[in-house]
Amino acid sequence: MPEAVTRTVTTPPGLLASLDPLLREWLPRQRWFAGKGRPVTGFTLVAATELLPSTGKLGLYHLLVRTHQPLVPSHGAPDHPGDCYQLLIGVREALPPRLAPALIGHLSTGPLAGRTVYDALHDPRPAELLLEALRTQARIGVLRFERDERQDIRSGLVPRVVTAEQSNSSIVYGDTFILKLLRRIVPGVNPDLELPLALAREGCPRVPAPTAWMVADVDPTADPVVSAGSADLAGQPYVLGVLQPFVQGASDGWELALRELAKGEDFGAEARALGRATAEVHTALARALPTVTLGHVQLELMVGGMIERLEAAVQAVPALRPYAGGLRSAFTALGDLASEGRTWTAQRVHGDLHLGQCLRSPAGEWWLIDFEGEPARPLPERRMPQPAVRDVAGMLRSFDYAARSVGPPQPDWAETCRSAYCSGYAEASGRDPRTDPVLLRAYETDKAIYEVVYEARHRPDWLPVPLAAIERLASSGHLT
């Protein structure tokens, strides 16, 4: 076992003030920035750690910064503390051409005046430093690097940044490990680490077991959201990243489905295997973590939340109005069952399951990844036990999306996949999700409504995809 490295660090005063104007321009352009459409008016420095001194050819700073933005984009709206972001800032005299896409800007004032700063994740040397810190279980300032000592981490693995991600950033090390760095950071137990660790303890083979992880132990008074918020957040670590084995040669489930669609190939066997894998994960999670029974009170709150989201969506997207009554019936039918005394079991679930969160190995095995849940939802909500059918509904919607992302749409392909997935789920769990049609319809309707709002705001050309499901779900109480 490598000896842990502990060292204290200092950061130059005025660092954030000098970076401020550059970050205001650069941060909103990043794909993982969640506050698009509202200007960034300032920052609070939550934590700063010097990983490499800026006096050398390469300096490196790890920053946690909380943005300040108005709640609405209108001019003159009051500012509020917004999201906290993890930044790895590299410092050089000048950038080599290979790092030009990572440029943040040139500093003219402050302790690093005359230097160039950039997103250091694109630079192999900082990426190597992160892996070495995880290997040696380093403690650097507020940063704490932990690992599963039963797993070996070799040094010298060549890093490369993954360019396709949106809400986070990842680095692959020599086709051996992948380090997922969370960009939007919240204090507390993050399900993206919590659930894979729990599944590893259960010996579940469908999720890569965490090899190492990095957290920050932040002074709660440094974060305006924590210091002004709930007392139970004080002292909670900020999970920053998770290192897991890299499934070499694996196919992304979404890309694989689209390839099979383009070739006119049947995807039913794959969908059935994916259903079995999902059920195995759900079964292991139910063993590893507490389950609860949802009675009338809990279900009434859940149904009320679904109806509130429907009403807000109808106001935001007029195309939903003709279907509002039928969609509401999907939720009231669930409420009626609850009033009659029906209960359901809730457990920890993936929370954002779709084809893009699945990998198929070259041997044909399916893996589930990215247990962060929907990042826009509050962390306590993402950690709440829920009926396992929520994940099933997300995957059924994903098959529909794949079938309608090609021209012409292939609804029969989607139905074959949906049926095969549920059958595979039943084979591994002993319970077919289709035997609970009211609950399944409610969750798929809730998901489709979310999709309509998202597409209307971000991808209007895709709006017909969820609207086709809306029409079906509004007029039927059953799923095929």
Secondary structure, 3 states (H helix, E strand, C coil): CCCCCEECCCCCCCHHHHHHHHHHHHHHHCCCCCCCCCCCCEEEEEEEEEEECCCCCCEEEEEEEEEEEECCCCCCCCEEEEEEEEEEEEEECCCCHHHHHHEEEECCCCCCCCCEEEEHHHCHHHHHHHHHHHHCCCEECCEEEEECCCCCCCCCCCEEEECCCCCEEEEEECCCEEEEEECEECECCCHHHHHHHHHHHCCCCCCCCCCEEEEECCCHHHCHHHHCCCHHHCCCCEEEEEEEECCCCCEEHHHHHHHHHHCCCCCHHHHHHHHHHHHHHHHHHHHHCCCEEECHHHHHHHHHHHHHHHHHHHHHCHHHHHHHHHHHHHHHHHHHHHHCCCCEEEECCCCCCCHHHEEECCCCCEEECCCCCCCCCCHHHHCCCECCHHHHHHHHHHHHHHHHCCCCCCHHHHHHHHHHHHHHHHHHHCCCHHHCHHHHHHHHHHHHHHHHHHHHHHCHHHCHHHHHHHHHHHHCCCCC
